[in-house]
């Protein structure tokens, strides 16, 4: 089951009140939304958005919940189409859910043998397999450096090019072996798995995640009522940097969090995937 990260803190900063309207721009398993719906009863509504069709289908229907399968980069247009108004808060949880890792079969995890897909939405034409088998060495190295912050990006990109000359790289375990060959032996026994950054970089590239965040943030601010709140939970430094700079450089908001809020030790023990989460919150002036 997907455990919502920083749920208590997200609700605290969103401050939902009876009959308020909210947007969960990345509804996922619906954990945060379930809590919001309780707080905004009886007439408040939540507009829940997710790019993954399976996530939308898996959420329990509620008369106060409007569900849309779309990319949150299209937030303003979605709000317009749904005629969703008087929005008091927007939540963005930028992490992918346990479903993607454990049930999707799309190669998000390097611990299973699965096709190299990594798409949140299967309508997307680009897959991780296409990147590793058809993109140039320069482009592969670039995304490994930029999106994975991988210090052995050049070695890994070179090894991918050599490997695909022999046989297409089509599965997660094949890619893991390619990375294993490319990095120094001492890198194989680090606390973080040696393939983590490569998989992160490919996932971000396939789904254009960072550009989507940059598009979605100003739209969230645009649709909010004055006094409305924007809460964003990020999971790695690239995401957090985008959110931090957006909050810092925007004159129409007031920060509710001077520093990012992080999970308690207890939450990390219960849900180890929460360990890298950072929550930032602001209020629209």
ROVEXKE-318117 format. One record per residue (C-alpha): residue number from 0; x, y, z. Coordinates in steps of 0.05 Angstrom, whole numbers, plus 32768, in hexadecimal, padded with zeros to 4 digits. Layout:
BEGIN
NUM;X;Y;Z
...
***
This chain:
BEGIN
0;8000;8000;8000
1;8019;8046;7FF0
2;8027;806B;8031
3;801F;80B6;8028
4;805F;80DA;803A
5;805D;8115;806C
6;8012;810F;806E
7;8009;8131;80B2
8;8037;816A;809E
9;8016;8173;8059
10;7FD1;8178;807A
11;7FEC;81A9;80AE
12;8007;81D9;8079
13;7FCB;81D2;804A
14;7F9D;81E0;8085
15;7F5D;81C5;8065
16;7F1C;81DF;8083
17;7ED3;81C9;807A
18;7EB9;81D6;8033
19;7EFD;81EB;8016
20;7F13;81D4;7FD1
21;7F58;81B5;7FC5
22;7F81;8198;7F8D
23;7FAC;815A;7F96
24;7FD6;8162;7F57
25;7FF7;811E;7F5E
26;7FC3;80F4;7F81
27;7FE7;80B1;7F7B
28;7FCA;8081;7FAE
29;7F9C;80B7;7FCA
30;7FB7;80B6;8011
31;7FBE;8101;8019
32;7F7B;810D;7FF6
33;7F56;80DE;8025
34;7F6C;8108;8060
35;7F5B;814A;803D
36;7F15;8131;802C
37;7F07;8123;8075
38;7F1B;816A;8088
39;7EF4;818D;8052
40;7EB1;8169;805B
41;7E78;8171;804F
42;7E7C;819B;800F
43;7EC6;81A4;8000
44;7EE2;8182;7FC2
45;7F26;8168;7FAC
46;7F3D;8168;7F63
47;7F6C;812C;7F5F
48;7F9C;8128;7F24
49;7FCB;80F0;7F11
50;7FEF;80DE;7ED1
51;7FEB;8093;7EE0
52;7FA9;8075;7EC9
53;7FAF;803C;7EFB
54;7FB4;806D;7F35
55;7F74;8090;7F21
56;7F4F;804E;7F17
57;7F66;8034;7F5B
58;7F4C;806E;7F85
59;7F0B;8064;7FAA
60;7ED5;8090;7F8C
61;7EB8;80C8;7FB5
62;7E83;80FB;7FA3
63;7EB1;8133;7FBB
64;7EEC;811A;7F92
65;7EF7;812D;7F49
66;7F2B;8100;7F27
67;7F51;8111;7EE8
68;7F86;80E8;7EC5
69;7FB6;811C;7EAA
70;7FFB;813A;7EB5
71;7FFD;8170;7EEB
72;8025;819A;7EBB
73;7FE0;81A9;7E9C
74;7FC3;81BF;7EDF
75;7FA4;8201;7ECA
76;7F81;81E1;7E8E
77;7F67;81A8;7EB9
78;7F4B;81D9;7EEC
79;7F2A;8200;7EB3
80;7F0B;81C1;7E94
81;7EF1;81A9;7ED7
82;7ED7;81EE;7EE9
83;7EF9;81E4;7F2C
84;7EFA;8225;7F54
85;7F07;8245;7F98
86;7F46;821C;7FA2
87;7F63;8222;7FE8
88;7F9F;81F4;7FDF
89;7FC9;81CC;7FAE
90;7FF2;818F;7FC2
91;8029;8172;7F97
92;804A;8131;7FAF
93;8081;8128;7F7C
94;8093;80E0;7F8F
95;807D;80A3;7F69
96;8053;8070;7F8E
97;8061;802A;7FA7
98;8033;8012;7F6F
99;8065;8029;7F3B
100;809E;8003;7F5C
101;8079;7FC4;7F71
102;803F;7FB9;7F42
103;8046;7FE1;7F02
104;8076;7FB2;7EDF
105;8095;7FEE;7EBC
106;80DC;7FEA;7ED4
107;80DD;801F;7F0A
108;8103;7FF0;7F39
109;8148;7FD5;7F2C
110;8138;7F9C;7F5C
111;810A;7F78;7F2C
112;8111;7F5E;7EE5
113;80E1;7F89;7EBD
114;80DE;7FAC;7E79
115;8103;7FEF;7E77
116;80C4;801A;7E72
117;80C0;804C;7EAC
118;8084;8072;7E91
119;8051;808D;7EC1
120;801F;8090;7E89
121;8021;805C;7E51
122;8009;8090;7E1E
123;804E;80AE;7E23
124;8078;8099;7DE7
125;80BC;809C;7E08
126;80D5;8061;7E32
127;8116;8053;7E57
128;8124;801C;7E24
129;8123;804E;7DEB
130;8153;807C;7E10
131;8188;8048;7E1F
132;8184;8028;7DDA
133;817B;8063;7DAC
134;8193;80A3;7DCD
135;81DA;80BB;7DC1
136;8212;80B2;7DF3
137;8212;80FD;7DFE
138;81C8;80FF;7E0F
139;81CB;80C3;7E3D
140;8206;80DF;7E62
141;81E3;8122;7E68
142;81A4;8106;7E88
143;81CD;80DA;7EB7
144;81F4;8118;7ECE
145;81BA;8149;7ED1
146;8181;811D;7EE9
147;81A7;80E8;7F10
148;81E2;8112;7F28
149;820A;80D3;7F17
150;8255;80DE;7F1C
151;8264;80A3;7EEF
152;8234;80BA;7EB9
153;8269;80B8;7E82
154;827E;8071;7E93
155;8236;8058;7E96
156;8223;807B;7E55
157;825F;805C;7E32
158;824E;8017;7E4D
159;8206;801E;7E36
160;821D;802E;7DEF
161;824C;7FF2;7DEE
162;8219;7FC3;7E0B
163;81E1;7FD6;7DDA
164;820F;7FC6;7D9F
165;820D;7F7E;7DB6
166;81C6;7F78;7DCE
167;818D;7FAA;7DDB
168;8185;7FBE;7E24
169;813C;7FAD;7E31
170;8136;7F99;7E7B
171;8146;7FB7;7EBE
172;8176;7F80;7ED2
173;819D;7F87;7E91
174;81A4;7FD2;7E9E
175;81BB;7FC4;7EE6
176;81F2;7F96;7ECA
177;8207;7FCC;7E99
178;820E;7FFE;7ED2
179;8233;7FCA;7EFC
180;8267;7FC2;7EC5
181;826F;800E;7EBD
182;827D;8024;7F04
183;82B9;8018;7F32
184;82B5;7FDC;7F5F
185;82B3;8007;7F9E
186;8274;8029;7F84
187;824E;7FE7;7F86
188;824C;7FE4;7FD2
189;8234;802A;7FE2
190;81F8;8037;800F
191;81CF;804B;7FD2
192;81CA;8016;7F9C
193;81F9;8024;7F62
194;81C0;8024;7F2F
195;8193;8054;7F56
196;81A9;8094;7F34
197;81A7;8076;7EEE
198;815F;805E;7EF9
199;814C;80A2;7F16
200;8169;80C7;7EDB
201;8145;809B;7EA8
202;8102;80A1;7ECD
203;8108;80ED;7ECF
204;811A;80F0;7E85
205;80E2;80C1;7E6F
206;80AD;80E8;7E94
207;80CC;812E;7E8C
208;80C2;8136;7ED7
209;80EA;8175;7EE4
210;80CB;819C;7EAC
211;8086;8186;7EC3
212;8094;81A1;7F09
213;80AC;81E4;7EEC
214;806C;81E9;7EC3
215;803E;81D4;7EFB
216;8056;8202;7F33
217;8041;8245;7F15
218;7FFF;8227;7EFF
219;7FF1;8210;7F46
220;7FFD;8257;7F5E
221;7FD1;8272;7F27
222;7F94;8248;7F39
223;7F9A;8253;7F85
224;7F6D;8285;7FA8
225;7F91;82BD;7FCE
226;7FA3;829E;8011
227;7FA5;8259;7FF1
228;7FDE;822A;8001
229;800F;8204;7FD6
230;8032;81C7;7FF4
231;8067;81A0;7FCE
232;8089;8160;7FE3
233;80C9;8150;7FBC
234;80F6;8114;7FBF
235;813A;8127;7FA2
236;8165;8165;7F9E
237;8153;8177;7F56
238;8109;817B;7F66
239;8114;819F;7FA8
240;8141;81D2;7F86
241;810A;81E3;7F54
242;80D6;81EB;7F8C
243;8105;8213;7FB9
244;8117;8244;7F81
245;80CF;824C;7F6B
246;80BA;825D;7FB2
247;80F6;828A;7FBE
248;80EE;82B2;7F7E
249;80A3;82BB;7F7E
250;808B;82FD;7F9B
251;8042;82E7;7F9E
252;804D;82B3;7FD5
253;8061;82B2;801D
254;8089;8277;8037
255;806B;824B;806C
256;80AA;8221;8071
257;80ED;8246;8077
258;8110;8202;8071
259;80F5;81C2;8053
260;80CE;8195;8082
261;80E9;814E;8084
262;80CD;810D;809E
263;80D5;80FA;80E7
264;8102;80C0;80F9
265;80C4;8098;810A
266;80A5;80A3;80C5
267;80E6;808D;80A3
268;80E6;804D;80CC
269;809D;803F;80B8
270;80A7;8055;8070
271;80F1;8054;805A
272;80DF;8073;8016
273;80CD;80B4;803A
274;8115;80C0;8050
275;8126;80F0;8017
276;80E5;8117;8019
277;80E4;8162;8022
278;80A5;818C;802A
279;80A1;81D6;8019
280;8062;8200;8022
281;804D;8247;8010
282;800F;8272;8011
283;7FF6;829D;7FD8
284;7FF4;82E6;7FEB
***
